[in-house]
Amino acid sequence: MLILTERQKNLLILLQKAQGGIGIKQIEERIKVSRRTIYREFKELKKPLQKRGLAIVTIEGKYQIQGQTEDLNELKDDLGEDNPRNEMSVSKRQNALAIKLLFNDEPQKIIALALELHVSEATIQNDLRDVGKAISEYGITLIKKRGVGVYVKGTEITRRQVLCGILLNEINEYRFFNYIENNQYEQEYFLNLIERELLQEIKIDLKKSILQEISLASDHQLMQLILMFAICLMRMQQGQVIKADAKIDDKTLKYQGLVYEFLTNYEKKYPLQVLRQEVLFLAKYVESCDQEASPVFYDDDQELLLSIKIKQFIQQVSNDIRWDFQRNPVFFQKVTKHIGGIIKKKVNQLPNSPIETLTRVSEQYPKLFASISQSWQDNFPTNTLPISELQLLLLYFANELKNRRYQVKVSFLIICENGIGTSSILASRIQKEIPNISNIKVSNVSEVRKLDLSQYDMVLSTIKLPGFPRKYQIVSPLLLDEELGRIKDYLEKSQRKMQENIAVSKENVEKIINHDPIQGLNEIAISSLFCSDLVNGIEVKRLNNKTTLIDEVVDEIVLMVTTSIIRNRTEVAQNLKRRISLAPIGIPDSSIALLHTSSQEIKRCYFTVIDLSCPIRLKAMDQNEIEVTRILVMLGPKNLSEVEQKVMGLISSMIIMSDQSLSLFEKGSKQQIQDVISKRFLQEIKVGIPI
């Protein structure tokens, strides 16, 4: 984005329209300003024009803009009278103002800031009040001195962190990498604050050193590293270094070595004196981006506060559903990392549009989804999530629910003749053998009538209790192995029942048949035939892909599908590419992607598996990048019947619903995949038709 004052814009338009150039006297007359002012404007325009490959030159006393035809045409388009003026929003302008002050150590004149951002001095004064308040929260002070200007004061570390945070908030990662890799000019104020050549050099040197030894979660983190290294190098070149007494963790030897290697490569091209404190700071920053580093640590109070809020969020869902989602540390770390990325904008949110695979999960677990949605609103009221992002959180919880056993916290009531002695032995044995106990209450017979029996999941007694108002099990004080096995079986059945209650209940066959016997029988037959045809048509094919570009891989996959399935390959390929552009198709923590679409050019439902000879890198639904070696392809006609919709949705939900099924779809053979889908269809037919 070329930020110009009205006068600068008029000056450039005048120079561009003047064929063969224009003299300084004519410029004075047309712009109606002094010669001195014009020269000052030429000086102000020099750098922004240079970034676009342009320059104001004088030939035989006449001024003109010189550059490649393509660059001149781009400038013409930007200056065109029909184009609206590039104006910033208030928040963007204030961020631009903050960046200007943080990058420069010398006081800035109010009038110069107003001219650069093409607003009035009064607007800049108002903006400075807001900027000062915002940066003060980070320990940076905004200082205004009459006749001198405005500047900021704070530690060098904080200055760099705030600079990087603003840039990360304002720069779109797609445009960022397009700007670096394609050498294309971007009309983006914040992108053009750092020289493209510097960003390119940093990316190259990072790949040669640091990126070979660490694992990043996303392109956003790569952009974060590039920007921070750029900021640090620029500040060092300005002579602004981190003070030797700054408190930085010195326990990052691995990352210090990587930073030294990077700086060695960089110094071969650009001489730079680097102090140890600079290396320590960058090493700590690299460590914070490394996926392989310690999974949970808190750099400051904000990190700790966020962790507490996430824990409260998970606790609220656990209490609501009566299922302990906090016991598995791996699950907690995954959810913490994902939510942390959303809150701190380290990952992009999913689009606010339906994603079929995730929608199916929310339909299958409506109670759990409602609990997650409400808990999010209660714990993160200022961070509104699109429905697809809430459904992705549901996927984490649903997987944990499906994969873990004995996670329900249970409460025992133990009744003994006198409530002492043998009861303590029994309670101790239960605590040792059954770890997921929230409470054990020991009571004698005379006190049991005073208790609220509904508070206990299981009642054990060492004596018979004639007329007792609920089910109980008689056990010996020593709790024999046979008795312990009986208790565990009961708990497992209770857990399965709770899982069924959390998931949506299905109508059973008997209800359907009793309601309309003939219709019920027809639905069973139709569903069975459709499932049988779909399963028999499953194939596992190998694609010798010659490219790692997903659009080109899609074209190759569509060519593998026969004309008995597809009428118009071009139309189907375009639909698949549009689907990919909407949201990530990779399955989190796997090497597979789910590629699906519906179209009038598809004759019938189709599911197949494509193994790639050359892996490709794609974003998964959790915004992390994965290496994909297998693509699951699901195609369907435009208007699916109810049975077709449910069957295809069932397959997609099977893929992501448990670690075991995910592994099977990731590595399984044709026969194994056919078998597991067939078994699931049979289960569904037994408990409810249509599927």
C-alpha positions as CSV (number, residue, x, y, z in Angstrom):
1,M,0.0,0.0,0.0
2,L,1.4,3.4,-1.0
3,I,0.5,5.8,1.8
4,L,0.5,9.3,0.4
5,T,-0.6,12.8,1.4
6,E,-3.0,14.5,-1.0
7,R,-0.1,16.7,-2.2
8,Q,2.2,13.8,-2.9
9,K,-0.5,12.0,-4.8
10,N,-1.2,15.1,-7.0
11,L,2.5,15.5,-7.6
12,L,3.0,11.9,-8.8
13,I,-0.1,12.2,-11.0
14,L,1.3,15.3,-12.6
15,L,4.7,13.7,-13.2
16,Q,3.1,10.6,-14.7
17,K,0.9,12.6,-17.1
18,A,3.7,14.8,-18.3
19,Q,5.0,13.2,-21.4
20,G,8.8,13.8,-21.7
21,G,8.9,15.3,-18.2
22,I,8.0,18.7,-16.6
23,G,10.0,21.6,-15.3
24,I,10.2,22.7,-11.7
25,K,8.5,26.0,-12.4
26,Q,5.5,24.3,-14.0
27,I,5.3,22.0,-11.0
28,E,5.2,25.0,-8.7
29,E,2.4,26.6,-10.7
30,R,0.3,23.4,-10.9
31,I,0.7,22.2,-7.3
32,K,0.8,25.8,-5.9
33,V,3.6,25.2,-3.4
34,S,7.1,26.5,-3.1
35,R,10.1,24.9,-4.8
36,R,11.6,24.1,-1.4
37,T,8.4,22.1,-0.5
38,I,8.5,20.2,-3.8
39,Y,12.1,19.2,-3.2
40,R,11.2,18.0,0.3
41,E,8.3,15.9,-1.2
42,F,10.7,14.4,-3.7
43,K,13.0,13.4,-0.8
44,E,10.0,11.9,1.1
45,L,8.9,9.9,-2.0
46,K,12.3,8.5,-2.8
47,K,12.2,5.4,-0.5
48,P,8.6,4.3,-1.1
49,L,9.1,4.6,-4.9
50,Q,12.4,2.7,-4.7
51,K,10.6,-0.2,-3.1
52,R,8.4,-0.4,-6.2
53,G,11.4,-0.2,-8.6
54,L,10.7,3.5,-9.5
55,A,12.5,6.8,-9.1
56,I,12.0,10.5,-9.8
57,V,14.8,11.6,-12.1
58,T,15.6,14.8,-13.9
59,I,16.6,14.8,-17.6
60,E,17.7,18.1,-19.1
61,G,16.0,20.1,-16.3
62,K,12.7,18.2,-16.5
63,Y,11.4,15.8,-13.9
64,Q,9.8,12.4,-14.6
65,I,9.1,9.0,-13.0
66,Q,11.4,6.3,-14.3
67,G,11.0,2.5,-14.1
68,Q,9.8,-0.7,-15.8
69,T,6.5,-0.4,-17.7
70,E,4.9,-2.9,-15.4
71,D,5.9,-1.0,-12.3
72,L,4.7,2.3,-13.9
73,N,1.3,0.8,-14.7
74,E,0.9,-0.5,-11.2
75,L,1.6,3.0,-9.9
76,K,-0.9,4.4,-12.4
77,D,-3.6,2.0,-11.2
78,D,-2.9,3.1,-7.6
79,L,-3.1,6.8,-8.4
80,G,-6.1,6.5,-10.7
81,E,-8.8,9.1,-10.0
82,D,-11.4,6.4,-10.1
83,N,-9.7,4.4,-7.3
84,P,-10.8,5.1,-3.8
85,R,-8.0,6.4,-1.5
86,N,-6.3,3.8,0.5
87,E,-7.4,4.7,4.0
88,M,-6.6,2.8,7.2
89,S,-9.1,1.8,9.9
90,V,-8.5,3.5,13.3
91,S,-7.0,0.3,14.8
92,K,-4.6,-0.1,11.8
93,R,-3.6,3.5,11.9
94,Q,-2.9,3.3,15.6
95,N,-0.8,0.1,15.1
96,A,1.1,1.9,12.3
97,L,1.7,4.8,14.6
98,A,3.0,2.4,17.3
99,I,5.3,0.6,14.9
100,K,6.7,3.9,13.7
101,L,7.6,4.9,17.3
102,L,8.9,1.5,18.3
103,F,11.2,1.2,15.2
104,N,12.6,4.7,15.6
105,D,14.6,5.9,18.6
106,E,14.6,9.6,17.5
107,P,11.6,11.8,18.4
108,Q,9.0,12.0,15.7
109,K,7.3,15.3,14.7
110,I,3.5,15.3,15.0
111,I,3.2,17.0,11.6
112,A,5.5,14.4,9.9
113,L,3.3,11.5,11.3
114,A,0.1,13.3,10.2
115,L,1.5,13.7,6.6
116,E,2.7,10.1,6.4
117,L,-0.6,8.7,7.5
118,H,-2.6,11.4,5.6
119,V,-4.7,12.5,8.6
120,S,-4.8,15.7,10.6
121,E,-2.5,16.6,13.5
122,A,-5.5,16.5,15.8
123,T,-6.2,12.9,14.8
124,I,-2.6,11.9,15.5
125,Q,-2.9,13.6,18.9
126,N,-6.0,11.5,19.7
127,D,-4.4,8.3,18.4
128,L,-1.3,8.9,20.5
129,R,-3.4,8.9,23.7
130,D,-4.8,5.5,22.8
131,V,-1.4,4.1,21.7
132,G,0.2,5.4,24.9
133,K,-2.4,3.6,27.0
134,A,-2.0,0.4,25.1
135,I,1.8,0.1,25.2
136,S,1.9,1.2,28.8
137,E,0.5,-2.3,29.7
138,Y,3.8,-3.7,28.4
139,G,5.9,-1.3,30.4
140,I,6.6,1.0,27.5
141,T,6.1,4.8,28.1
142,L,5.1,7.3,25.4
143,I,6.8,10.7,25.9
144,K,5.8,13.9,24.2
145,K,8.1,17.0,24.4
146,R,7.0,20.4,23.1
147,G,9.3,21.4,20.2
148,V,11.1,18.1,20.2
149,G,8.5,15.5,19.2
150,V,7.1,12.2,20.5
151,Y,9.0,9.0,21.3
152,V,8.8,5.8,23.4
153,K,10.9,4.5,26.2
154,G,11.1,0.9,27.4
155,T,13.4,-2.2,27.5
156,E,14.8,-3.4,24.2
157,I,13.3,-6.9,24.7
158,T,9.8,-5.5,25.3
159,R,10.1,-3.2,22.3
160,R,10.9,-6.1,20.0
161,Q,8.2,-8.3,21.4
162,V,5.5,-5.6,20.9
163,L,6.8,-4.9,17.4
164,C,6.5,-8.5,16.5
165,G,3.1,-8.9,18.1
166,I,1.7,-6.0,16.1
167,L,3.1,-7.2,12.8
168,L,1.8,-10.7,13.4
169,N,-1.6,-9.3,14.1
170,E,-1.7,-7.1,11.0
171,I,0.0,-9.3,8.3
172,N,-1.8,-12.1,6.5
173,E,0.5,-15.1,6.3
174,Y,-0.5,-16.0,2.7
175,R,0.3,-12.5,1.5
176,F,3.5,-12.6,3.6
177,F,4.9,-15.6,1.9
178,N,3.6,-14.5,-1.5
179,Y,5.5,-11.2,-0.9
180,I,8.7,-13.0,0.0
181,E,8.7,-15.8,-2.6
182,N,7.1,-14.3,-5.7
183,N,8.8,-10.9,-5.7
184,Q,5.4,-9.3,-6.2
185,Y,4.6,-5.9,-4.8
186,E,2.0,-5.9,-2.1
187,Q,-0.2,-2.9,-1.4
188,E,0.1,-3.6,2.3
189,Y,1.6,-0.9,4.7
190,F,2.8,-3.3,7.3
191,L,4.4,-5.7,4.8
192,N,6.5,-2.9,3.3
193,L,8.0,-1.9,6.6
194,I,10.7,-4.5,6.3
195,E,12.9,-4.8,3.2
196,R,11.9,-7.8,1.2
197,E,15.5,-8.8,0.6
198,L,16.1,-9.0,4.4
199,L,13.1,-11.3,4.8
200,Q,14.2,-13.5,2.0
201,E,17.8,-13.8,3.4
202,I,16.4,-14.7,6.8
203,K,14.2,-17.4,5.5
204,I,17.0,-18.9,3.5
205,D,19.4,-18.9,6.5
206,L,16.8,-20.3,8.8
207,K,16.2,-23.2,6.5
208,K,20.0,-23.9,6.4
209,S,20.3,-24.0,10.2
210,I,17.5,-23.7,12.7
211,L,14.6,-25.2,10.7
212,Q,16.5,-28.4,10.2
213,E,16.5,-29.0,13.9
214,I,13.2,-27.8,15.2
215,S,9.5,-28.6,14.5
216,L,7.1,-25.8,13.8
217,A,3.3,-26.1,14.3
218,S,2.3,-23.9,11.3
219,D,3.3,-21.4,8.6
220,H,2.2,-18.8,11.1
221,Q,5.0,-19.8,13.4
222,L,7.5,-19.7,10.5
223,M,6.3,-16.1,9.8
224,Q,6.7,-15.3,13.5
225,L,10.3,-16.5,13.5
226,I,11.2,-14.6,10.3
227,L,9.7,-11.4,11.6
228,M,11.4,-11.6,15.0
229,F,14.8,-12.3,13.4
230,A,14.2,-9.4,11.0
231,I,13.3,-7.0,13.9
232,C,16.4,-8.1,15.9
233,L,18.8,-7.7,13.0
234,M,17.4,-4.3,12.1
235,R,17.6,-3.1,15.7
236,M,21.2,-4.4,16.1
237,Q,22.2,-2.7,12.9
238,Q,20.8,0.5,14.4
239,G,23.0,0.0,17.4
240,Q,20.1,-0.8,19.7
241,V,21.1,-4.0,21.6
242,I,19.8,-5.9,24.5
243,K,21.5,-4.8,27.7
244,A,23.9,-7.2,29.4
245,D,21.9,-7.1,32.7
246,A,18.7,-8.2,31.0
247,K,17.3,-11.4,32.7
248,I,17.2,-14.2,30.1
249,D,17.1,-17.9,30.7
250,D,20.6,-19.3,30.0
251,K,19.5,-23.0,29.8
252,T,18.9,-23.2,26.1
253,L,22.3,-24.6,24.9
254,K,20.8,-26.5,22.0
255,Y,19.0,-23.4,20.7
256,Q,22.0,-21.1,21.3
257,G,24.0,-23.3,19.0
258,L,21.3,-23.1,16.3
259,V,21.2,-19.3,16.6
260,Y,25.0,-19.0,16.4
261,E,24.9,-21.2,13.2
262,F,22.3,-18.9,11.7
263,L,24.2,-15.7,12.6
264,T,27.4,-17.2,11.2
265,N,25.7,-17.7,7.8
266,Y,24.2,-14.2,8.0
267,E,27.5,-12.5,8.9
268,K,29.2,-13.9,5.8
269,K,27.0,-11.5,3.8
270,Y,26.4,-8.7,6.3
271,P,29.0,-7.9,8.9
272,L,27.4,-7.7,12.3
273,Q,28.7,-7.7,15.8
274,V,26.5,-9.9,18.0
275,L,26.5,-9.8,21.8
276,R,25.8,-12.9,23.9
277,Q,22.5,-11.4,25.2
278,E,21.2,-11.2,21.7
279,V,21.9,-14.9,21.1
280,L,20.2,-15.8,24.4
281,F,17.1,-13.8,23.5
282,L,16.8,-15.4,20.1
283,A,17.5,-18.9,21.5
284,K,14.7,-18.5,24.0
285,Y,12.4,-17.3,21.2
286,V,13.3,-20.3,19.0
287,E,12.7,-22.7,21.9
288,S,9.2,-21.2,22.4
289,C,8.3,-22.0,18.7
290,D,9.7,-25.6,18.8
291,Q,7.1,-28.3,18.9
292,E,9.6,-30.7,20.4
293,A,10.5,-28.4,23.3
294,S,8.8,-28.8,26.8
295,P,5.1,-28.8,26.1
296,V,3.9,-26.6,28.9
297,F,5.6,-23.6,30.4
298,Y,4.5,-20.1,31.5
299,D,6.6,-17.2,30.4
300,D,4.4,-14.6,32.2
301,D,1.2,-14.1,34.2
302,Q,-0.9,-13.9,31.0
303,E,0.3,-17.5,30.0
304,L,-0.6,-18.8,33.4
305,L,-4.0,-17.0,33.4
306,L,-4.8,-18.6,30.0
307,S,-3.8,-22.0,31.3
308,I,-6.1,-21.6,34.3
309,K,-9.0,-20.5,32.1
310,I,-8.5,-23.5,29.8
311,K,-8.5,-25.8,32.8
312,Q,-11.7,-24.3,34.1
313,F,-13.2,-24.7,30.6
314,I,-12.3,-28.5,30.6
315,Q,-13.5,-28.8,34.2
316,Q,-16.9,-27.3,33.4
317,V,-17.4,-29.7,30.5
318,S,-16.4,-32.6,32.7
319,N,-18.8,-31.6,35.4
320,D,-21.6,-31.0,32.9
321,I,-21.2,-34.4,31.1
322,R,-20.0,-36.3,34.3
323,W,-16.9,-37.6,32.5
324,D,-13.4,-36.8,33.6
325,F,-11.7,-35.1,30.7
326,Q,-8.8,-33.9,32.9
327,R,-7.1,-37.2,33.7
328,N,-5.3,-37.7,30.5
329,P,-2.3,-35.2,30.3
330,V,-1.9,-35.7,26.6
331,F,-5.5,-34.6,25.9
332,F,-5.0,-31.6,28.2
333,Q,-1.9,-30.5,26.4
334,K,-3.5,-30.9,23.0
335,V,-6.5,-28.8,23.9
336,T,-4.3,-26.2,25.7
337,K,-2.1,-25.9,22.7
338,H,-5.0,-25.5,20.3
339,I,-6.9,-23.0,22.4
340,G,-3.7,-21.1,23.2
341,G,-3.0,-20.8,19.5
342,I,-6.5,-19.4,18.8
343,I,-6.5,-16.9,21.7
344,K,-3.0,-15.7,20.8
345,K,-3.7,-15.8,17.1
346,K,-0.9,-18.2,16.4
347,V,-3.2,-20.2,14.2
348,N,-5.9,-19.1,11.8
349,Q,-9.5,-20.0,12.8
350,L,-11.5,-22.3,10.6
351,P,-14.1,-20.5,8.4
352,N,-17.6,-19.8,9.7
353,S,-19.1,-22.3,7.3
354,P,-20.2,-25.9,7.7
355,I,-17.5,-28.6,7.4
356,E,-19.3,-31.9,6.7
357,T,-17.0,-34.1,8.7
358,L,-17.2,-31.9,11.8
359,T,-20.9,-31.3,11.5
360,R,-21.5,-35.1,11.6
361,V,-19.6,-35.3,14.9
362,S,-21.8,-32.5,16.4
363,E,-24.9,-34.3,15.3
364,Q,-23.7,-37.5,17.0
365,Y,-22.8,-35.7,20.2
366,P,-25.3,-33.0,20.7
367,K,-25.1,-32.9,24.5
368,L,-21.4,-32.7,24.5
369,F,-21.4,-30.1,21.8
370,A,-23.9,-27.9,23.7
371,S,-21.8,-28.2,26.8
372,I,-18.6,-27.2,25.0
373,S,-20.4,-24.2,23.4
374,Q,-21.8,-23.0,26.7
375,S,-18.5,-23.6,28.6
376,W,-16.6,-21.6,25.9
377,Q,-19.0,-18.7,26.2
378,D,-18.7,-18.8,30.0
379,N,-14.9,-18.9,30.2
380,F,-13.9,-17.0,27.0
381,P,-16.8,-14.4,26.6
382,T,-14.7,-12.0,24.5
383,N,-13.4,-14.7,22.1
384,T,-16.2,-15.6,19.8
385,L,-15.6,-18.8,17.8
386,P,-17.2,-19.8,14.5
387,I,-19.3,-23.0,14.7
388,S,-16.7,-25.0,12.8
389,E,-14.0,-24.1,15.4
390,L,-16.3,-25.2,18.2
391,Q,-16.9,-28.5,16.3
392,L,-13.2,-29.0,16.1
393,L,-13.0,-28.6,19.9
394,L,-15.8,-31.2,20.1
395,L,-13.7,-33.6,18.0
396,Y,-10.9,-33.5,20.7
397,F,-13.5,-34.2,23.4
398,A,-15.3,-36.9,21.4
399,N,-12.1,-38.7,20.6
400,E,-11.1,-38.7,24.3
401,L,-14.5,-40.0,25.2
402,K,-14.3,-42.8,22.7
403,N,-10.7,-43.8,23.3
404,R,-10.4,-43.7,27.1
405,R,-11.8,-46.2,29.5
406,Y,-12.5,-45.9,33.3
407,Q,-12.4,-42.2,33.0
408,V,-15.7,-41.6,34.8
409,K,-15.2,-40.5,38.4
410,V,-17.2,-42.8,40.7
411,S,-18.4,-42.5,44.2
412,F,-18.7,-45.5,46.6
413,L,-20.8,-46.0,49.7
414,I,-19.5,-48.8,51.9
415,I,-21.9,-50.1,54.6
416,C,-20.6,-52.2,57.4
417,E,-22.1,-53.5,60.7
418,N,-20.3,-50.8,62.8
419,G,-18.6,-48.6,60.2
420,I,-15.1,-49.2,61.6
421,G,-12.3,-51.7,61.3
422,T,-13.2,-54.0,58.4
423,S,-14.7,-51.1,56.5
424,S,-11.4,-49.3,56.5
425,I,-9.7,-52.4,55.0
426,L,-12.3,-52.6,52.3
427,A,-12.1,-48.9,51.5
428,S,-8.3,-49.2,51.3
429,R,-8.5,-52.1,48.9
430,I,-11.0,-50.4,46.6
431,Q,-8.8,-47.2,46.4
432,K,-5.8,-49.3,45.4
433,E,-7.6,-51.4,42.7
434,I,-9.9,-48.7,41.2
435,P,-8.0,-45.4,40.7
436,N,-10.8,-43.3,39.3
437,I,-12.6,-42.8,42.6
438,S,-13.8,-39.4,43.6
439,N,-15.3,-40.3,47.0
440,I,-15.6,-43.2,49.4
441,K,-18.2,-42.9,52.2
442,V,-18.1,-45.5,55.0
443,S,-21.3,-45.8,57.0
444,N,-22.8,-48.1,59.6
445,V,-26.3,-49.5,59.2
446,S,-27.9,-47.0,61.7
447,E,-26.6,-43.9,59.8
448,V,-27.3,-45.0,56.3
449,R,-31.0,-43.8,56.4
450,K,-29.6,-40.2,56.8
451,L,-27.6,-40.3,53.6
452,D,-28.7,-39.1,50.1
453,L,-28.2,-42.4,48.2
454,S,-28.4,-40.7,44.8
455,Q,-24.9,-39.2,45.5
456,Y,-23.3,-42.6,45.1
457,D,-22.6,-44.5,41.9
458,M,-22.2,-47.9,43.7
459,V,-23.1,-49.3,47.1
460,L,-21.1,-52.1,48.7
461,S,-22.1,-53.9,51.9
462,T,-20.5,-56.5,54.1
463,I,-24.0,-57.6,55.3
464,K,-27.4,-58.3,53.8
465,L,-29.7,-55.3,53.8
466,P,-33.4,-56.5,53.5
467,G,-35.6,-53.8,52.0
468,F,-32.7,-51.5,51.0
469,P,-34.1,-48.9,48.5
470,R,-31.5,-49.4,45.7
471,K,-29.2,-52.1,44.2
472,Y,-26.1,-53.0,46.2
473,Q,-23.4,-55.7,46.1
474,I,-22.4,-57.9,49.0
475,V,-18.6,-58.2,49.4
476,S,-16.2,-59.6,52.0
477,P,-14.1,-57.1,53.9
478,L,-11.0,-58.4,52.1
479,L,-12.6,-57.9,48.7
480,L,-11.8,-61.1,46.9
481,D,-10.6,-61.1,43.3
482,E,-13.9,-62.5,42.0
483,E,-15.8,-59.7,43.8
484,L,-13.3,-57.1,42.5
485,G,-13.9,-58.4,38.9
486,R,-17.6,-58.1,39.4
487,I,-17.3,-54.5,40.5
488,K,-15.1,-53.6,37.5
489,D,-17.6,-55.2,35.1
490,Y,-20.3,-53.2,36.6
491,L,-18.3,-50.0,36.2
492,E,-17.5,-50.8,32.6
493,K,-21.1,-51.3,31.8
494,S,-22.0,-48.1,33.5
495,Q,-19.4,-46.3,31.5
496,R,-20.7,-47.7,28.2
497,K,-24.2,-46.6,29.2
498,M,-22.9,-43.1,30.0
499,Q,-21.2,-42.9,26.6
500,E,-24.4,-43.8,24.9
501,N,-26.3,-41.2,26.9
502,I,-23.7,-38.5,25.8
503,A,-24.0,-39.6,22.2
504,V,-27.3,-39.1,20.4
505,S,-29.7,-42.0,20.9
506,K,-31.0,-43.9,17.9
507,E,-34.4,-45.4,17.2
508,N,-34.3,-49.2,17.3
509,V,-35.6,-51.5,14.6
510,E,-38.6,-52.6,16.7
511,K,-40.0,-49.0,16.9
512,I,-39.7,-48.5,13.2
513,I,-41.3,-51.7,12.3
514,N,-44.2,-51.3,14.8
515,H,-44.8,-47.8,13.4
516,D,-45.0,-48.9,9.8
517,P,-43.9,-52.5,9.2
518,I,-43.8,-52.4,5.4
519,Q,-42.0,-49.0,5.3
520,G,-39.5,-50.3,7.9
521,L,-38.7,-53.4,5.9
522,N,-38.2,-51.3,2.8
523,E,-35.8,-49.0,4.6
524,I,-33.8,-51.9,5.9
525,A,-33.5,-53.4,2.4
526,I,-32.6,-50.1,0.7
527,S,-30.0,-49.3,3.4
528,S,-28.5,-52.8,3.2
529,L,-28.2,-52.7,-0.6
530,F,-26.7,-49.2,-0.7
531,C,-24.2,-50.1,2.0
532,S,-23.2,-53.3,0.2
533,D,-22.7,-51.6,-3.1
534,L,-20.6,-48.8,-1.5
535,V,-18.4,-51.3,0.4
536,N,-17.8,-53.5,-2.6
537,G,-16.7,-50.5,-4.7
538,I,-14.0,-49.5,-2.2
539,E,-10.5,-49.6,-3.7
540,V,-7.0,-48.8,-2.5
541,K,-5.1,-47.3,-5.5
542,R,-1.6,-45.9,-5.8
543,L,-1.0,-42.6,-7.5
544,N,2.5,-41.9,-8.8
545,N,2.1,-38.2,-8.4
546,K,4.7,-36.0,-10.1
547,T,3.8,-33.0,-8.1
548,T,3.3,-31.9,-4.4
549,L,0.8,-29.2,-5.3
550,I,-2.6,-30.2,-4.0
551,D,-4.5,-28.7,-7.0
552,E,-2.5,-30.8,-9.4
553,V,-2.8,-33.9,-7.3
554,V,-6.6,-33.4,-7.3
555,D,-6.6,-33.3,-11.1
556,E,-4.6,-36.6,-11.2
557,I,-7.0,-38.2,-8.7
558,V,-10.1,-37.2,-10.6
559,L,-8.6,-38.8,-13.8
560,M,-8.3,-42.1,-11.9
561,V,-12.1,-42.2,-11.3
562,T,-14.1,-44.0,-14.0
563,T,-16.8,-42.4,-16.1
564,S,-19.3,-44.8,-14.4
565,I,-18.9,-42.4,-11.4
566,I,-18.2,-39.0,-13.0
567,R,-19.7,-37.3,-16.0
568,N,-17.6,-34.1,-16.1
569,R,-14.1,-34.5,-14.6
570,T,-13.3,-30.8,-14.9
571,E,-16.4,-29.7,-12.9
572,V,-15.8,-32.3,-10.2
573,A,-12.1,-31.2,-9.9
574,Q,-13.1,-27.6,-9.6
575,N,-15.6,-28.5,-6.8
576,L,-12.9,-30.4,-4.9
577,K,-10.5,-27.4,-5.2
578,R,-13.2,-25.0,-4.0
579,R,-13.8,-27.3,-1.0
580,I,-10.0,-27.3,-0.2
581,S,-10.0,-23.5,-0.3
582,L,-12.8,-23.3,2.3
583,A,-11.0,-25.1,5.1
584,P,-8.1,-27.6,5.8
585,I,-8.8,-31.2,4.7
586,G,-5.9,-32.9,6.7
587,I,-6.9,-35.1,9.6
588,P,-5.1,-34.0,12.8
589,D,-2.2,-36.1,14.1
590,S,-2.2,-38.4,11.0
591,S,-0.8,-38.7,7.5
592,I,-4.2,-38.7,5.7
593,A,-6.5,-36.1,4.2
594,L,-10.3,-36.4,3.5
595,L,-11.2,-35.1,0.1
596,H,-14.9,-34.9,-0.6
597,T,-17.6,-33.1,-2.6
598,S,-21.1,-33.5,-4.1
599,S,-22.0,-32.4,-7.6
600,Q,-24.6,-33.0,-10.3
601,E,-21.7,-34.3,-12.4
602,I,-21.3,-37.3,-10.0
603,K,-23.6,-40.2,-10.9
604,R,-23.5,-42.2,-7.6
605,C,-21.8,-42.3,-4.2
606,Y,-18.2,-43.4,-4.2
607,F,-15.5,-44.0,-1.6
608,T,-11.9,-44.9,-2.4
609,V,-8.4,-44.6,-1.0
610,I,-5.4,-43.1,-2.8
611,D,-1.9,-43.8,-1.7
612,L,0.6,-41.1,-2.9
613,S,4.1,-42.1,-4.1
614,C,5.3,-38.6,-3.2
615,P,4.0,-37.2,0.1
616,I,2.5,-33.7,0.1
617,R,2.3,-31.1,3.0
618,L,-1.2,-29.9,3.9
619,K,-2.9,-28.1,6.8
620,A,-4.9,-30.3,9.1
621,M,-8.3,-29.2,10.6
622,D,-6.4,-28.0,13.7
623,Q,-4.3,-25.7,11.5
624,N,-1.1,-27.7,12.1
625,E,0.8,-28.8,8.9
626,I,1.0,-32.5,8.3
627,E,2.7,-34.7,5.7
628,V,0.0,-36.6,3.8
629,T,0.7,-40.0,2.2
630,R,-2.9,-41.2,1.8
631,I,-6.0,-39.3,0.6
632,L,-9.5,-40.7,1.3
633,V,-11.9,-39.6,-1.5
634,M,-15.6,-39.4,-1.0
635,L,-17.9,-38.3,-3.9
636,G,-21.7,-38.0,-4.0
637,P,-24.4,-36.7,-6.3
638,K,-25.8,-33.2,-5.7
639,N,-29.0,-34.3,-4.1
640,L,-28.3,-37.2,-1.8
641,S,-31.1,-39.2,-0.3
642,E,-31.5,-39.3,3.5
643,V,-29.9,-42.8,3.6
644,E,-27.0,-41.8,1.3
645,Q,-26.3,-38.7,3.5
646,K,-26.2,-40.7,6.7
647,V,-24.1,-43.5,5.3
648,M,-21.5,-41.2,3.8
649,G,-21.5,-39.1,7.0
650,L,-21.0,-42.3,9.0
651,I,-17.9,-43.2,7.1
652,S,-16.4,-39.7,7.5
653,S,-17.1,-39.7,11.3
654,M,-15.6,-43.2,11.6
655,I,-12.3,-41.9,10.2
656,I,-11.8,-39.4,13.0
657,M,-13.8,-40.8,15.9
658,S,-11.1,-43.0,17.5
659,D,-7.3,-43.6,17.4
660,Q,-7.9,-47.2,16.4
661,S,-10.1,-46.4,13.4
662,L,-7.9,-43.5,12.4
663,S,-4.9,-45.9,12.3
664,L,-6.8,-48.4,10.2
665,F,-7.8,-45.8,7.6
666,E,-4.3,-44.5,7.7
667,K,-2.5,-47.8,7.0
668,G,-5.2,-50.5,6.4
669,S,-5.5,-52.6,3.3
670,K,-8.6,-52.7,1.1
671,Q,-9.9,-55.8,2.9
672,Q,-9.4,-54.3,6.4
673,I,-11.2,-51.1,5.4
674,Q,-14.1,-53.0,3.8
675,D,-14.4,-55.2,6.9
676,V,-14.5,-52.4,9.5
677,I,-17.0,-50.3,7.5
678,S,-19.2,-53.4,7.0
679,K,-19.1,-54.2,10.7
680,R,-20.1,-50.6,11.5
681,F,-23.0,-50.8,9.0
682,L,-24.3,-54.0,10.5
683,Q,-24.2,-52.4,14.0
684,E,-26.1,-49.4,12.7
685,I,-28.7,-51.6,11.0
686,K,-29.2,-53.6,14.2
687,V,-29.8,-50.5,16.4
688,G,-31.6,-48.2,13.9
689,I,-32.8,-48.0,10.3
690,P,-32.3,-46.0,8.3
691,I,-28.6,-45.5,9.3
